[in-house]
Amino acid sequence: MEAIGAKQSHWDQVYTTKALEQSSWYQPRPSISLGFMQQLSVAKDAAIIDVGGGDSLLVDHLLDLDYQNISVLDISPKALEKAQTRLGTRAKAVKWILADAAEFDPTEQYDFWHDRAAFHFLTTEPDIQHYVQTAAQAIKPGGFLVMGTFSEQGPKKCSGLEIKQYSEQSLTETFAAQFKKRECYTIDHLTPSKSVQNFIFCVFQRNRA
Ligand SMILES: C[S@@+](CC[C@H](N)C(=O)[O-])C[C@H]1O[C@@H](n2cnc3c(N)ncnc32)[C@H](O)[C@@H]1O
């Protein structure tokens, strides 16, 4: 397992040198993720976590929509600091978690777990298995996991790092022991530099006991 320090330095460097709007993953409105939440009727008081949320605008949109129990986790202190600065006093309404998703030890349970383009940075089996087990323990029975990764038609690297691509089948198999697949979509994301990145997004539901 790569030391958290090396991963953290990489991402801190990215967030120090790049504006949000220049990042390949930038979305002014995370419509896919918000669409899933609407479709799943996620309650305003649901415990929501955005894993690898970075300085994504998802949290801003969730606050605008009056969601009351939001956590944002990231490995990069700089990313969290940027999001907090942008939100100003609204940042106080959010729980900020500095952690490596491969070593995360949650202290609460969630109704809705969101991960867009963070899980695919875990490339070793122990890291992947730790993440899957953590999600299974931390998501309430019947709760939802929305997972978006690069697809097998997508890029092989992001931000200079190797990623693991997934298909609907491989992503479903990865979470199959404790989650039921509800639906999956492939989606083309247009980056600010106008290149296309193909994602697979799946909605999983945590098995009830
Ligand atoms: C490609 S960006 C995506 C950011 C955001 N989810 C979005 O969709 O805009 C990947 C994010 O994952 C974070 N990240 C990468 N590896 C991580 C890890 N092992 N644990 C937690 N966060 C991680 C990075 O710091 C970065 O914020």
The ligand as an SDF file (V2000), in Angstrom:
LIG
                    3D

 27 29  0  0  0  0  0  0  0  0999 V2000
  -10.6680   13.0590  -10.0760 C   0  0  0  0  0  0  0  0  0  0  0  0
  -10.9080   13.8660   -8.5520 S   0  0  0  0  0  0  0  0  0  0  0  0
  -12.6960   13.8050   -8.4080 C   0  0  0  0  0  0  0  0  0  0  0  0
  -13.2180   14.8070   -7.4260 C   0  0  0  0  0  0  0  0  0  0  0  0
  -14.7400   14.7800   -7.2380 C   0  0  0  0  0  0  0  0  0  0  0  0
  -15.1930   13.4940   -6.7590 N   0  0  0  0  0  0  0  0  0  0  0  0
  -15.4630   15.1690   -8.5000 C   0  0  0  0  0  0  0  0  0  0  0  0
  -16.1370   14.3380   -9.0760 O   0  0  0  0  0  0  0  0  0  0  0  0
  -15.3590   16.3400   -8.8820 O   0  0  0  0  0  0  0  0  0  0  0  0
  -10.3970   12.6100   -7.4190 C   0  0  0  0  0  0  0  0  0  0  0  0
  -10.4900   13.0120   -5.9820 C   0  0  0  0  0  0  0  0  0  0  0  0
  -10.2390   11.8700   -5.1800 O   0  0  0  0  0  0  0  0  0  0  0  0
   -9.3530   12.2020   -4.1460 C   0  0  0  0  0  0  0  0  0  0  0  0
   -8.6410   10.9600   -3.8040 N   0  0  0  0  0  0  0  0  0  0  0  0
   -7.7560   10.2650   -4.5570 C   0  0  0  0  0  0  0  0  0  0  0  0
   -7.3440    9.1630   -3.9200 N   0  0  0  0  0  0  0  0  0  0  0  0
   -7.9990    9.1590   -2.7260 C   0  0  0  0  0  0  0  0  0  0  0  0
   -7.9900    8.2860   -1.6070 C   0  0  0  0  0  0  0  0  0  0  0  0
   -7.2270    7.1780   -1.5840 N   0  0  0  0  0  0  0  0  0  0  0  0
   -8.7630    8.5930   -0.5520 N   0  0  0  0  0  0  0  0  0  0  0  0
   -9.5320    9.7210   -0.5400 C   0  0  0  0  0  0  0  0  0  0  0  0
   -9.5760   10.5800   -1.5650 N   0  0  0  0  0  0  0  0  0  0  0  0
   -8.8200   10.3110   -2.6470 C   0  0  0  0  0  0  0  0  0  0  0  0
   -8.4810   13.2900   -4.7200 C   0  0  0  0  0  0  0  0  0  0  0  0
   -7.8590   14.0900   -3.7480 O   0  0  0  0  0  0  0  0  0  0  0  0
   -9.4800   14.0550   -5.5630 C   0  0  0  0  0  0  0  0  0  0  0  0
  -10.1260   15.0410   -4.8050 O   0  0  0  0  0  0  0  0  0  0  0  0
  1  2  1  0
  2  3  1  0
  2 10  1  0
  3  4  1  0
  4  5  1  0
  5  6  1  0
  5  7  1  0
  7  8  2  0
  7  9  1  0
 10 11  1  0
 11 12  1  0
 11 26  1  0
 12 13  1  0
 13 14  1  0
 13 24  1  0
 14 15  1  0
 14 23  1  0
 15 16  2  0
 16 17  1  0
 17 18  1  0
 17 23  2  0
 18 19  1  0
 18 20  2  0
 20 21  1  0
 21 22  2  0
 22 23  1  0
 24 25  1  0
 24 26  1  0
 26 27  1  0
M  CHG  2   2   1   9  -1
M  END
$$$$
